[in-house]
Amino acid sequence: MASTGPSESELREPRFRWVALRWSAFSLLTYMLISYVLIPALWRLAEAGSHPALSDVPEIARTSSHIPGDPINICLIGSEESVTQSLLAAGWFPADPLTLKSSLRIAGDSVLRRPYDDAPVSNLYVWGHKQDLAFEQPVGDDPRRRHHVRFWKSKLLDNQGLPLWVGAATYDEKVGFSHTTGQITHHIGPDVDAERDKILADLTSAARLKMVQWRVTFHSKLSGRNGGGDLWKTDGRLAIATLTASQ
């Protein structure tokens, strides 16, 4: 009687073992990548952007009379030296202190359209104190138009010993009378997101950004009016930018 060859099931068995071995190896590799590479990297990224002061950032700054001011739209993480050096490298000028002399100068320069690159900004308050730093970028030779940003320094530091600088970036488009107090003031443009994004773009061009994270639903209201009665609108996002170390 002729001998018979291996059955079909016996032929399939080695193939099944090979497929099972491949899937086991693939599953093990996937587990290693997720558990030892991806998840630790995500934790490091989250930790880098979770500054302790972020839990107490207000949505808007306030005037000295507690009237709502400009919306908060950007935060920087870095030393004071890093903030100053980074913005200088990005083409921004420190604003002069707000004094009678500087106020009279900006009023005169606005009328005569003389340049004033480091013109003062009015005081706004976050965490009970006025801005610690203010920077601006002129538009042409007309001091009535300028990009500007105020920053308030947090008392809390992160695990690297760095403060959080809470910022309100806006664009001054003209000089006029405040809609709320009647005082002479700069009127801001409504698109505050464009000013936030401009600072990020300028810092990126100057190679001063380490990374940027976003709080997508930071603002509960997407529009409002500042202390001068000017309308502002936002997509609600807060940029949190970590600066490179001082150079």
ABEGO torsion letter per residue (X at the ends): XBBBBBBAAAAAAAAAAAAAAAAAAAAAAAAAAAAAAAAAAAAAAAAAABBAAAAABBABBBBAAGBBBBBBABBBBEBAAAAAAAAAAAGBBBBBBBBAAAAAAAAAAAAAGBBBAABBBBBBBBGGBBBABBBBBBBEABAABBBBBBBBBBABBBAAGBBBBBBBBBBBABBBBBAAAGBBBBBBBABAAAAAAAAAAAAAAAGABABBBBBAAABABABBBBAAGBBBBBAGBBBBBBBBBBX
